[in-house]
């Protein structure tokens, strides 16, 4: 299909509508006082998308969303702060669903009427609300028919656009009619721009950057224990390939990202004509503090030899051996997320080796079908620690089951919602949930004093809290309970879950977010 002039005309009309709304919106910029320039606010820009992957990408056939966020070091001044963002791609703003945004704007501390686009639609201006220290807007990518006959270089295929904050003196002459009233501010040098990828479908996106390290390609590993070579693991396998010459001492800092754990370090390859023994040691942290001579093994997390002349031969796991090094701190099982520095050495002849670091995602979800029944003891509930994002609790509540779960919301997070994701019962559409603060549940299932509950509610198809709705608000409004409004802060809460009728399968999705990234609307 071809995008005709009618389609373009509608989108142009809507952009003009935004400009008309802009004329009705009071624009102000900071004015220099007679006493000299004010302390200018420092502004930063970040972007994120709903694309499921490592790339900051907008994919047309997936209908992904772009969120643009602005942060200030001080509240926006009287009348608001007018901001200009430009890009290096002509008409790229028209690859966003401007009509959808006009009719359904999604903003925090930004008036939709304040939006205007630059002359060539490469950028936009907007006004951050007076008193705000942050502002966001979200917009969906426009699913443009292919091939495009208007400007295929922008509207077809993979396009990389860099969105950058601009100051008032960086507005081009041709933009000064459309982009006016820009405030005085300073741009954060570390967060002034962000790259966004646009694609028709995911097959056009580039593969993620390789995370493997190969000395033959990337250069020698560091020999300085204070500045080791960095290696960030990905879910799955990350390879480290090196040549350890005679007497080489090499250091690598391995970062295990949040949500992952290191399950194994497999010696994938080892090549040396005579010397079948090499050495590895590990400490927690981003540097290595022990010298290669006179090492105090009590300060090591672990150590081991590896190679054909040791138990840690090719195709075997070195991680367990490291954890059992005699006299070291030691560890058992996987290494959790964090930073660890490895010392690698070959005292004999030159050796080529490859270590495969095997990391997997830590599942914080709880599924009774896999992990076993939830606890029926209010004094020892089943523990469930939330992560940022979604943590699932899936259970089968047999007739008369009384089940208890202690949910921990870590510091820095808050619980925004409990979505009833699924509910299956042939006839009984009503189940029950209650919550108390703390790690136990103190009220009995019979003769419950609701005044001692933080909240309670029924849920299921036969209640207002149906599938795909939020149970948290209903819990907070339980009549006679302590009650609460809005998100639950970090802490420990114990839930009582029960089905008095027939057996029911259900899934609850606990939605938590980082409070430092929450942009609160100003009054």
C-alpha angles and dihedrals in degrees: 000000000000125000102235131203091264091063091046090046093056092050092046090050091053092049088052088050089056089051091051090051087050091059088058093049116086110243120201134177129193111271122211112245124224088255093062137268120336124237099276120226116247112230131195132191130210132170134199135178136205092238109130102233143059094283125091090230141153113208117193100208090049095051092227123183131232119213118195117196131192124195128192130197090219133025117280111266129250109302092020134269117282112212133194123208121183134178139205094243124082114232093002091133087064088063086071123080098258094165091054091048092051093055097036111024117185109200142143118205091348123101111225088215089063094067121110131163129225123255094266095033091244092124147008144219129219140166124245111217119259110267095018122129093190140023137183141186130188127205134174123238113254114245098226117193115245137264098038116209098187102061112343092173088069105026102041130064129344116346126175114208127184113209110205135183113240130198125230092263091054095065107117117235092247090055099049094095095050097032106049139148095031110177127234112260143139122244119231103244091214097049109029100114142027134196120230125186120215120199139165091225138356093260089072094058119102118249115261116272111274111256096194120108120218118177090208089063107024100035135250121331114251119275092196115094090203094056108031123180108269121235119178115197125226128205104280122015129352115184128214113192119182146158112226108200121203109298095002115155111196133181130202127180109211118200118201105198123227111279094032134089130196108242102174147354106215119198095227098176139004126180126182127131097226113352110082097172129082130162137236133178133174138205131183113254139041098288136046113238104184121083121234089240119053092014116183101218091196086075093054123092086214146323141195146164119246138190139076091306093058137057088259094075130162112303093018130109117260095185095078091049091051091054092054099052106142113253095007125118088257134194140210127222129350122357112241126229113297142087123298130176121214127204112206124186143168113196093182133049125338112288134191115209141164124208119197112208107205114202129172136187116264109236109220091176119108120217117178090207089063107024100035135250121331114251118275092196115094090202094057108031123180108269121235120178115197126226128204105280121015130352116183129214113192120182146158111226108201119205109295094004115155110197133181130203127180109211118200118201105198123227111279095031134090130197108242101175147354106214119198095227098177139003126180126182127131097226113353111082097172129082130162137236133179133174138205131183113254139041098288136046113238103183121084120234089241120054092014116183101217090196086075093054123092086214146323141195145164118246138190139076091305093058138057088259095074130161112304093019129110116260095186096078091048091051091054092054099052106142113252094008125118088257134194140210127222129348123359112240126229113296143086123299130176121214127204112206123187144167114197094182132048126339112288135192115209141164124208119196113208108205115202130172139190108264092210089065097049114113108207120205115243118236 
